[in-house]
């Protein structure tokens, strides 16, 4: 039984194109997720910096921001609760959050309430209020971007088609090359299989950058970074 290597090479070229496109799409989602978390970190610093310096309630604001980022991380990982953030959130905020299906939104509303209270107390002028609300809006926009990535996976039919083409290609590869390389055919098929399935599985691993797998974003370190920086800002103000 023989198979024209040229015809088989056409299938291989098509398969390679689809795998590269799949990897690029998954990598774009991964990098966008990292960019959005970078925006959350920077905006959290800017928001806390202004609130801590110009008001007497900077520690409360810092705790709210830390609680928000923890709730966001857990929400993206599928844990819809405030258990880990309870030590940073006041009782009334935790009570309100339990009535929300989206916990980070409840904490973001509490931050807006904090800004409004200090505006009424005269500690924040309109320019600082606008600055704080702009930074908070950018944080919430980043949250929306993360949720868009999480809730919009690659089309199932596209993923299945790639798997099917890989199986067809590998099943017919020995027929296409056995006349040329003889007994080396099993080794070649094993190497090609490792490469194709490895690249496909790598795409699957990073398609959702917010899960708890080792190859996903280390969001715990991001929340620790925010908590460390904001805590140091509060400690500096108190000196």
Buried (B, 14 or more C-beta within 10 A) or exposed (E): EEBEBEEBEEBBEEBEEBBEEBBEBBBEBBEBBBEBBEBBBBBBBBBBBBBBEBBEBBBBBBBBBBBBBBBBBBBBBEBEEBEBBBEBBEEEBBEBBEEBEBBBBBBBBBBBBBBEBBBEEEBBEEEBBEBBBEBBEBBBBBBEBBBEBBEEEBEEEEBEEBEEBBEEBBEBBBBBBBEEEEEEBEEBBEEBBEEBBEBBEBBBBBBBBBBEEEEBBEBEEBBBBBBEBBBEBBEEBEE
